[in-house]
């Protein structure tokens, strides 16, 4: 497999597309704006699902499934929600096709028009809260802690594989609570779950904070987010958790009898992450040799490649490799022995490097004589000779070291590309010449936020939870400000 492709410096967007395609992660489909997630890409998503699903269940959540189709009238019940999604909705108007009476092909049967149009799920708050109305009558029925793994459709015109497609995969949690405090606690808890996953499994450092009112989820009272910085200096929203207040409970008349025997509306949250996280993985860690994956999410953590000329040499190598594979698997390390004789070892080295396999072991006749192997790590491309004695333990330690190294590398990059701006000129100069996060004062108004976005294409990515109180002046209007917020241009 030819490894040459566009470098990050030459064209970052093309570099990203090249990795997605050459690492065999995904491809464009016949349906405009949609993608085919190929087996290797889907294996990464399955790893993510597995880890997140356990984290959700460990915090008391259970999985359910709700319809893909939502009656149009449901969206009109929560005004800000419909306003937020109206331009992205795919609408079903008919339910049947028929042969074209004028010739070849088929047409939509005009007699099969739906009495009420259906919306293909862009998000599930409306259909879920219509359902919760039947589940919740008393405080004894609360909390409801549901998650669903599903696909959604948001009709995007400008798409990019994984980052923005008309259809994508995700999970969406939807919970119902008896008090405002419980719902806010849930919203925060799930954001911390996402941050834990991003940092300790994806190896991506994130900043936790609030979204500004302009950037909130449609229908939410508050949106919390985790923001990551990609290698081109653009921000990427890696997860959101929404405090919905009683908005959807009021829209769908979901009340419960409290302990004082009084009826009141339920409090709600929703939260989600999607296959966009695969795009975040690619752009945070990968290099000009291809994909770099954190060991904890790599579908294949170790590949073993025999170097041989004769069948006798291959048999001797295989005899040594077989128990090694068993020992690695006993440590829950995913391993592949690639003894395919139709491809040269150099081709295999390139392929597994492109696919981001964290550790590659090469073993030949001379290695057998010395009871050693050559070990290459994907993150640094360094090669070392290791003894066969204690090799499984050393490989396990190396995988842990790689996991930590790629996180630290990403953290160092973010720290070096996070700057403060105190004036408008300084703010614009940083955005244009040193892309990354910019901490700057903002006067708190939606009008100023919109004007900054219009002038620079930079948005408020987060109002960090840990931002200290600091008196200052808004970079654009000069009006008083009490803390800095995080700006960046973003995906």
Backbone torsions as a table, in degrees:
resi	resn	phi	psi	omega
1	UNK	NA	125.8	178.4
2	UNK	-66.5	132.1	-175.6
3	UNK	-97.0	-17.1	-175.1
4	UNK	-65.0	131.3	175.1
5	UNK	-157.8	175.5	-176.3
6	UNK	-59.1	137.8	177.4
7	UNK	-87.2	165.3	178.6
8	UNK	-61.5	-39.6	-177.3
9	UNK	-69.1	-36.1	-178.9
10	UNK	-67.3	-50.9	-177.0
11	UNK	-163.9	99.9	-173.3
12	UNK	-61.5	-42.2	-178.8
13	UNK	-63.8	-41.9	179.5
14	UNK	-69.8	-37.3	175.7
15	UNK	-56.1	-45.2	179.4
16	UNK	-61.3	-48.5	-179.6
17	UNK	-61.9	-39.4	179.5
18	UNK	-62.0	-42.7	-179.8
19	UNK	-64.4	-46.1	-179.6
20	UNK	-55.1	-43.0	-175.3
21	UNK	-80.8	-44.1	-174.9
22	UNK	-78.1	-22.9	173.6
23	UNK	-85.4	1.5	173.7
24	UNK	66.8	40.9	-178.2
25	UNK	-90.1	-43.4	-175.7
26	UNK	-163.4	167.0	175.2
27	UNK	-150.1	161.0	176.5
28	UNK	-68.5	147.7	-179.5
29	UNK	-102.6	178.0	177.2
30	UNK	-69.3	-19.4	178.4
31	UNK	-89.5	118.6	-175.8
32	UNK	-55.1	130.0	176.9
33	UNK	85.8	-5.3	179.8
34	UNK	-108.3	160.0	-177.4
35	UNK	-127.4	156.0	168.6
36	UNK	-99.8	119.1	174.6
37	UNK	-86.7	116.1	-175.9
38	UNK	-78.9	165.2	-173.3
39	UNK	-51.3	-41.4	-178.3
40	UNK	-68.8	-40.5	176.6
41	UNK	-65.7	-40.0	-179.2
42	UNK	-69.4	-30.2	177.4
43	UNK	-63.6	-35.0	175.5
44	UNK	-65.6	-43.9	178.6
45	UNK	-62.6	-39.5	178.1
46	UNK	-62.4	-39.3	176.2
47	UNK	-61.4	-45.3	178.7
48	UNK	-60.8	-46.5	178.3
49	UNK	-55.7	-47.1	-176.2
50	UNK	-60.1	-46.0	-179.5
51	UNK	-67.2	-49.4	-178.2
52	UNK	-63.8	-40.3	-179.3
53	UNK	-59.1	-42.2	177.5
54	UNK	-65.4	-40.9	179.6
55	UNK	-62.8	-39.2	178.2
56	UNK	-65.5	-46.1	-178.0
57	UNK	-67.6	-33.2	177.0
58	UNK	-66.2	-21.3	177.5
59	UNK	-101.4	16.5	170.5
60	UNK	94.3	7.6	-177.2
61	UNK	-91.6	153.9	177.4
62	UNK	-126.3	155.8	-179.4
63	UNK	-91.8	144.6	174.5
64	UNK	-144.1	178.4	176.5
65	UNK	-140.6	136.8	-178.2
66	UNK	-122.9	159.6	-173.0
67	UNK	-59.1	148.7	175.2
68	UNK	-73.3	-27.4	-175.3
69	UNK	-103.8	136.4	-176.8
70	UNK	-126.9	126.6	177.6
71	UNK	-56.0	137.3	-177.5
72	UNK	-56.8	-35.9	-177.6
73	UNK	-61.6	-26.0	-179.8
74	UNK	-63.2	-35.1	-176.5
75	UNK	-71.9	-25.1	-178.8
76	UNK	-79.5	-6.4	-176.8
77	UNK	-80.4	-21.6	178.3
78	UNK	-125.1	103.2	-166.8
79	UNK	-58.8	-48.4	-177.0
80	UNK	-68.5	-29.0	179.9
81	UNK	-67.4	-48.0	-179.2
82	UNK	-65.8	-36.2	178.5
83	UNK	-63.1	-37.5	-178.2
84	UNK	-70.6	-28.1	-174.1
85	UNK	-114.3	-5.5	-172.1
86	UNK	-54.3	-40.7	-175.2
87	UNK	-78.5	-6.7	-176.1
88	UNK	-110.5	1.7	-171.3
89	UNK	-84.8	135.2	169.4
90	UNK	-93.2	131.8	-171.2
91	UNK	-117.4	131.3	176.1
92	UNK	-97.8	122.7	-177.1
93	UNK	-111.2	-24.3	-177.4
94	UNK	-132.2	159.7	-176.2
95	UNK	-122.7	10.9	-176.6
96	UNK	-153.0	149.1	172.1
97	UNK	-111.7	165.1	173.4
98	UNK	-151.9	162.8	177.1
99	UNK	-63.4	141.6	179.7
100	UNK	-72.2	117.2	-178.5
101	UNK	-67.1	-17.7	-178.9
102	UNK	-91.2	-0.5	-179.3
103	UNK	159.0	-148.5	-175.2
104	UNK	-73.3	162.2	173.0
105	UNK	87.7	-171.9	-178.4
106	UNK	-127.5	160.0	177.9
107	UNK	-135.0	164.5	173.2
108	UNK	-72.3	130.3	-179.9
109	UNK	-72.2	114.1	-177.7
110	UNK	-64.5	-20.1	178.8
111	UNK	-83.5	-1.5	-177.0
112	UNK	-106.9	34.4	-179.1
113	UNK	-75.7	134.2	178.6
114	UNK	-69.2	143.4	176.1
115	UNK	-63.9	-38.8	174.0
116	UNK	-131.0	129.3	179.8
117	UNK	-63.4	152.6	177.2
118	UNK	-112.4	141.5	176.8
119	UNK	-99.1	131.4	173.4
120	UNK	-74.5	126.8	-169.6
121	UNK	-44.0	112.9	169.8
122	UNK	-92.4	-22.9	175.8
123	UNK	-175.2	162.9	-163.8
124	UNK	-112.6	9.8	-176.7
125	UNK	-51.0	-45.8	-172.8
126	UNK	-67.5	-48.3	-178.6
127	UNK	-67.9	-33.1	-179.3
128	UNK	-72.5	-41.1	-180.0
129	UNK	-73.1	-26.6	170.6
130	UNK	-65.1	-34.0	177.7
131	UNK	-74.9	-42.4	-178.7
132	UNK	-60.1	-26.3	177.0
133	UNK	-56.2	-33.2	-179.7
134	UNK	-85.3	-18.1	-175.9
135	UNK	-92.5	-25.0	-169.4
136	UNK	-114.8	118.2	173.5
137	UNK	-125.6	-33.4	-173.3
138	UNK	-130.2	163.7	175.3
139	UNK	-59.9	-22.5	178.4
140	UNK	-68.7	-19.2	179.3
141	UNK	-85.7	-3.2	-175.3
142	UNK	-111.3	153.0	-3.2
143	UNK	-79.8	158.1	168.4
144	UNK	-102.8	121.5	-174.7
145	UNK	-123.2	85.1	-176.2
146	UNK	-110.7	146.1	171.1
147	UNK	-129.9	148.4	169.8
148	UNK	-132.7	140.8	171.1
149	UNK	-95.4	123.5	-171.1
150	UNK	-156.7	179.3	169.9
151	UNK	-112.1	153.3	176.2
152	UNK	-135.3	161.1	179.4
153	UNK	-125.0	124.2	172.8
154	UNK	-132.5	116.6	-166.9
155	UNK	-72.4	84.0	-179.0
156	UNK	-84.3	140.0	178.6
157	UNK	-92.1	-35.7	-179.8
158	UNK	-112.9	110.4	-171.3
159	UNK	-116.8	159.9	174.5
160	UNK	-149.3	133.3	-174.5
161	UNK	-49.5	129.9	-177.9
162	UNK	72.0	-43.2	-173.2
163	UNK	-75.0	-38.8	-178.3
164	UNK	-157.5	105.4	178.8
165	UNK	-133.4	157.5	-177.3
166	UNK	-63.4	-36.2	173.5
167	UNK	-121.0	137.5	175.2
168	UNK	-146.8	165.5	179.1
169	UNK	-99.0	147.4	177.8
170	UNK	-161.6	-179.6	164.5
171	UNK	-121.2	147.3	176.0
172	UNK	-136.2	120.3	176.4
173	UNK	-92.7	141.3	179.3
174	UNK	-138.6	113.9	-175.2
175	UNK	-123.4	152.9	-178.9
176	UNK	-126.1	137.8	-172.3
177	UNK	-137.7	160.1	-178.2
178	UNK	-82.7	-24.4	-177.3
179	UNK	-133.7	158.3	176.2
180	UNK	-59.4	-42.8	-176.9
181	UNK	-62.5	-42.1	178.9
182	UNK	-62.8	-41.0	-178.5
183	UNK	-67.5	-41.4	178.2
184	UNK	-65.2	-40.5	177.6
185	UNK	-60.9	-41.5	177.6
186	UNK	-62.7	-43.8	-179.2
187	UNK	-59.2	-45.1	179.2
188	UNK	-68.2	-42.7	-178.6
189	UNK	-57.2	-44.7	-176.7
190	UNK	-71.8	-30.6	174.9
191	UNK	-64.4	-39.9	178.5
192	UNK	-67.0	-33.2	174.3
193	UNK	-61.3	-46.6	178.4
194	UNK	-60.9	-43.1	-179.3
195	UNK	-63.8	-40.7	177.5
196	UNK	-60.3	-46.5	179.9
197	UNK	-62.8	-46.7	-177.6
198	UNK	-60.3	-45.5	-173.5
199	UNK	-81.5	-42.0	-172.2
200	UNK	-92.8	-15.1	177.2
201	UNK	-115.3	-47.5	179.1
202	UNK	-79.2	-18.4	-177.9
203	UNK	72.2	26.2	-177.1
204	UNK	-114.0	116.8	175.4
205	UNK	-70.3	139.2	-177.8
206	UNK	-132.1	155.7	174.3
207	UNK	-106.0	128.1	-179.7
208	UNK	-97.0	137.9	179.0
209	UNK	-173.3	-174.5	176.3
210	UNK	-91.7	150.1	167.6
211	UNK	-84.6	148.3	173.3
212	UNK	-69.0	160.7	179.3
213	UNK	-52.6	-37.3	179.4
214	UNK	-64.1	-29.5	-173.2
215	UNK	-101.6	2.1	-179.5
216	UNK	-66.9	155.2	173.0
217	UNK	-62.3	140.7	-178.6
218	UNK	-64.2	115.6	-179.7
219	UNK	102.3	-0.2	-178.8
220	UNK	-96.9	151.1	171.4
221	UNK	-84.0	-32.8	177.3
222	UNK	-149.0	142.7	173.3
223	UNK	-123.3	127.3	174.2
224	UNK	-102.5	149.7	-175.5
225	UNK	-144.7	160.8	165.9
226	UNK	-116.5	131.4	-177.1
227	UNK	-117.7	134.4	179.9
228	UNK	-119.1	156.6	179.8
229	UNK	-110.9	124.5	179.6
230	UNK	-86.4	168.1	-173.5
231	UNK	-67.8	-15.9	176.9
232	UNK	-91.6	7.2	178.1
233	UNK	85.6	3.9	176.6
234	UNK	-93.0	148.8	178.1
235	UNK	-85.6	154.0	173.8
236	UNK	-137.3	125.0	177.3
237	UNK	-73.4	116.2	-171.9
238	UNK	-99.1	-9.9	178.7
239	UNK	179.5	148.7	178.5
240	UNK	-136.9	149.2	176.6
241	UNK	-135.2	128.3	-169.9
242	UNK	-116.2	130.4	168.6
243	UNK	-90.8	112.4	-173.1
244	UNK	-94.0	0.0	-177.9
245	UNK	59.4	-136.9	177.3
246	UNK	-110.8	14.7	-174.0
247	UNK	-58.2	-48.8	-177.3
248	UNK	-77.6	-30.9	175.9
249	UNK	-63.6	-39.7	178.1
250	UNK	-70.8	-39.6	-179.0
251	UNK	-63.8	-34.8	-176.5
252	UNK	-112.7	13.3	174.1
253	UNK	55.2	51.3	178.8
254	UNK	-99.3	103.4	-178.6
255	UNK	-118.5	158.8	175.2
256	UNK	-138.6	154.4	177.4
257	UNK	-86.1	115.6	-177.2
258	UNK	-80.6	-178.2	-175.9
259	UNK	-65.3	-21.2	177.6
260	UNK	-90.9	11.0	178.0
261	UNK	65.4	32.8	177.8
262	UNK	-115.9	145.7	178.5
263	UNK	-83.3	134.1	173.2
264	UNK	-147.9	161.5	-178.9
265	UNK	-77.0	149.5	179.7
266	UNK	-77.8	154.2	176.2
267	UNK	-103.2	144.3	-168.5
268	UNK	-130.3	155.5	169.2
269	UNK	-137.5	159.9	165.8
270	UNK	-147.2	153.7	-175.6
271	UNK	-159.4	149.5	-176.8
272	UNK	-165.7	154.1	168.1
273	UNK	-134.9	160.1	-172.2
274	UNK	-136.9	-176.7	176.7
275	UNK	-62.9	-7.4	171.7
276	UNK	-57.0	-26.5	179.6
277	UNK	-61.3	-28.3	176.4
278	UNK	-66.4	-39.3	174.3
279	UNK	-61.2	-39.1	178.1
280	UNK	-63.4	-41.5	177.6
281	UNK	-58.2	-48.2	-177.9
282	UNK	-59.6	-50.2	-171.2
283	UNK	-77.0	-20.2	179.4
284	UNK	-82.3	-42.0	-168.0
285	UNK	-110.5	-23.6	-168.7
286	UNK	-72.9	164.0	-177.1
287	UNK	-133.9	-169.4	-176.0
288	UNK	-78.3	3.5	172.9
289	UNK	-102.4	-4.3	178.4
290	UNK	129.8	-155.0	-175.9
291	UNK	-72.0	142.3	169.8
292	UNK	-125.3	122.8	-176.5
293	UNK	-114.5	143.0	171.3
294	UNK	-68.6	133.9	-177.5
295	UNK	-52.0	-34.5	-176.7
296	UNK	-66.9	-19.5	-179.6
297	UNK	-117.8	1.3	-179.8
298	UNK	-72.6	126.9	177.8
299	UNK	-58.1	-33.8	179.1
300	UNK	-128.2	116.6	-175.8
301	UNK	-89.9	-32.3	-177.7
302	UNK	-136.9	134.4	172.1
303	UNK	-121.7	136.7	179.2
304	UNK	-112.8	125.1	-176.9
305	UNK	-120.3	120.1	178.2
306	UNK	-79.4	141.4	175.6
307	UNK	-112.9	113.3	-174.0
308	UNK	-153.8	164.0	176.3
309	UNK	-118.7	-29.9	-176.9
310	UNK	-119.2	160.6	178.2
311	UNK	-63.7	-34.2	179.1
312	UNK	-63.7	-40.4	178.0
313	UNK	-65.0	-40.9	178.9
314	UNK	-61.8	-42.7	-179.6
315	UNK	-63.7	-38.6	179.6
316	UNK	-66.6	-41.7	177.8
317	UNK	-64.5	-44.7	-177.8
318	UNK	-61.3	-35.4	-179.7
319	UNK	-64.5	-33.5	178.4
320	UNK	-80.1	-36.7	-175.6
321	UNK	-70.8	-34.9	-174.9
322	UNK	-55.8	-50.8	177.2
323	UNK	-67.1	-31.2	177.8
324	UNK	-61.9	-42.7	178.3
325	UNK	-59.5	-44.5	179.7
326	UNK	-61.7	-39.6	-180.0
327	UNK	-68.2	-39.0	178.0
328	UNK	-67.2	-43.9	179.1
329	UNK	-63.0	-33.2	178.1
330	UNK	-64.1	-21.4	177.0
331	UNK	-97.3	15.9	179.8
332	UNK	61.3	32.2	175.2
333	UNK	-98.4	126.0	178.4
334	UNK	-79.7	128.7	-172.0
335	UNK	-140.2	146.6	176.7
336	UNK	-130.4	135.4	173.9
337	UNK	-104.1	109.0	-175.9
338	UNK	-97.6	91.2	178.2
339	UNK	-105.7	23.3	178.2
340	UNK	-61.3	116.4	-175.9
341	UNK	-85.9	3.7	178.6
342	UNK	-87.6	-7.2	-179.0
343	UNK	-128.4	142.0	179.3
344	UNK	-73.8	156.6	-179.1
345	UNK	-62.5	-36.6	178.2
346	UNK	-62.1	-39.6	177.0
347	UNK	-62.1	-42.2	-179.6
348	UNK	-64.9	-41.8	178.1
349	UNK	-56.1	-47.4	-179.7
350	UNK	-62.6	-43.7	-176.9
351	UNK	-62.7	-47.8	-176.3
352	UNK	-73.9	-26.2	173.1
353	UNK	-68.1	-45.3	178.3
354	UNK	-60.5	-36.8	-177.0
355	UNK	-85.0	-0.5	172.1
356	UNK	76.5	22.3	178.2
357	UNK	-62.7	122.4	-170.6
358	UNK	-58.9	-39.4	-175.8
359	UNK	-132.5	132.2	175.8
360	UNK	-119.5	129.6	177.8
361	UNK	-112.7	125.9	175.7
362	UNK	-113.6	138.0	-178.5
363	UNK	-142.6	126.9	-179.5
364	UNK	-127.3	-177.6	-178.1
365	UNK	-56.5	-42.2	-179.7
366	UNK	-65.9	-36.7	177.1
367	UNK	-62.9	-39.9	178.1
368	UNK	-59.7	-42.4	-179.5
369	UNK	-62.7	-36.4	-177.1
370	UNK	-92.9	-2.0	-178.1
371	UNK	57.9	41.5	-178.1
372	UNK	-135.4	167.6	175.3
373	UNK	-137.7	158.8	173.0
374	UNK	-95.6	127.0	-178.5
375	UNK	-116.8	125.2	177.7
376	UNK	-114.6	133.6	177.7
377	UNK	-103.2	135.9	-173.8
378	UNK	-71.6	-32.4	-173.3
379	UNK	-67.7	-37.8	-178.4
380	UNK	-111.8	-9.9	-176.0
381	UNK	65.4	14.5	178.4
382	UNK	-75.5	146.3	177.0
383	UNK	-120.7	136.6	177.4
384	UNK	-136.7	156.7	175.1
385	UNK	-95.4	129.8	-179.0
386	UNK	-124.1	144.6	175.7
387	UNK	-71.5	147.9	175.2
388	UNK	-67.5	-24.1	178.3
389	UNK	-69.8	124.7	178.9
390	UNK	70.6	16.1	-175.8
391	UNK	-61.1	-44.1	180.0
392	UNK	-57.1	-42.2	179.6
393	UNK	-66.7	-39.2	179.6
394	UNK	-68.2	-34.9	177.6
395	UNK	-68.8	-40.6	177.9
396	UNK	-61.1	-43.4	178.5
397	UNK	-64.9	-37.2	179.4
398	UNK	-65.8	-40.6	177.8
399	UNK	-61.7	-41.1	177.2
400	UNK	-63.7	-39.4	179.7
401	UNK	-65.6	-40.8	178.5
402	UNK	-63.7	-43.0	179.2
403	UNK	-57.0	-46.7	-179.6
404	UNK	-68.9	-38.4	-176.3
405	UNK	-65.2	-43.2	-177.9
406	UNK	-70.2	-30.4	174.7
407	UNK	-66.2	-47.8	-178.3
408	UNK	-63.0	-37.0	178.0
409	UNK	-63.7	-43.4	179.0
410	UNK	-67.2	-37.4	179.3
411	UNK	-65.9	-43.1	178.8
412	UNK	-61.6	-42.4	179.0
413	UNK	-61.1	-44.2	-179.7
414	UNK	-64.5	-43.0	-179.6
415	UNK	-62.6	-39.9	-179.7
416	UNK	-72.0	-17.7	-177.2
417	UNK	-118.1	28.5	171.3
418	UNK	-117.6	118.3	-174.3
419	UNK	-129.8	159.7	175.5
420	UNK	-101.7	144.7	174.8
421	UNK	-129.0	135.0	-179.5
422	UNK	-113.0	-12.6	178.3
423	UNK	-130.5	163.0	178.5
424	UNK	-62.3	-42.4	-179.2
425	UNK	-62.1	-42.7	179.3
426	UNK	-65.0	-41.3	179.4
427	UNK	-59.6	-50.5	-178.9
428	UNK	-65.8	-40.1	-179.5
429	UNK	-62.2	-42.9	178.6
430	UNK	-62.9	-47.5	-179.0
431	UNK	-59.5	-40.0	-175.6
432	UNK	-81.0	-33.0	-171.9
433	UNK	-109.8	-22.1	-179.3
434	UNK	-137.7	68.0	-175.3
435	UNK	-53.6	139.9	-179.5
436	UNK	161.8	-158.0	177.0
437	UNK	-82.2	140.6	175.6
438	UNK	-126.4	122.3	175.7
439	UNK	-93.4	118.3	-175.5
440	UNK	-147.8	159.2	178.7
441	UNK	-80.2	145.9	-179.1
442	UNK	-140.8	141.4	-173.4
443	UNK	-78.2	0.5	174.4
444	UNK	88.1	1.6	-178.0
445	UNK	-99.4	146.9	178.4
446	UNK	-65.0	-34.2	-178.3
447	UNK	-62.8	-44.0	179.2
448	UNK	-66.5	-41.4	178.7
449	UNK	-59.2	-44.6	179.5
450	UNK	-64.7	-38.9	-179.3
451	UNK	-67.4	-40.3	176.9
452	UNK	-62.5	-42.0	179.0
453	UNK	-63.9	-42.3	-179.3
454	UNK	-64.0	-38.4	-175.9
455	UNK	-80.4	-30.0	-170.6
456	UNK	-127.6	-11.8	-172.9
457	UNK	67.4	11.9	176.2
458	UNK	-95.6	142.0	179.5
459	UNK	-123.0	163.4	173.8
460	UNK	-77.0	110.4	-178.1
461	UNK	-77.4	-37.2	-179.9
462	UNK	-165.1	153.2	166.1
463	UNK	-103.3	96.7	-168.1
464	UNK	-56.1	139.7	177.6
465	UNK	-57.3	-39.6	-173.3
466	UNK	-95.7	14.8	-179.9
467	UNK	-68.5	124.1	-179.5
468	UNK	-72.1	152.9	173.4
469	UNK	-66.6	132.1	-176.2
470	UNK	-153.4	118.1	-179.4
471	UNK	-73.6	138.0	179.5
472	UNK	-167.3	-169.6	-179.6
473	UNK	-123.5	141.2	178.7
474	UNK	-56.5	134.2	-176.7
475	UNK	-61.9	-25.8	-177.0
476	UNK	-99.7	-46.6	-173.3
477	UNK	-99.8	-17.9	-177.5
478	UNK	78.7	3.3	179.0
479	UNK	-75.0	159.7	-176.4
480	UNK	-60.7	146.4	176.9
481	UNK	-142.1	146.6	-174.6
482	UNK	-109.0	-4.6	175.6
483	UNK	-164.2	158.8	176.0
484	UNK	-84.5	148.5	174.5
485	UNK	-118.7	165.4	-173.8
486	UNK	-97.3	115.1	176.7
487	UNK	-104.1	153.8	169.4
488	UNK	-171.9	158.7	163.5
489	UNK	-79.2	147.3	-168.2
490	UNK	-142.5	163.4	172.0
491	UNK	-81.7	NA	NA
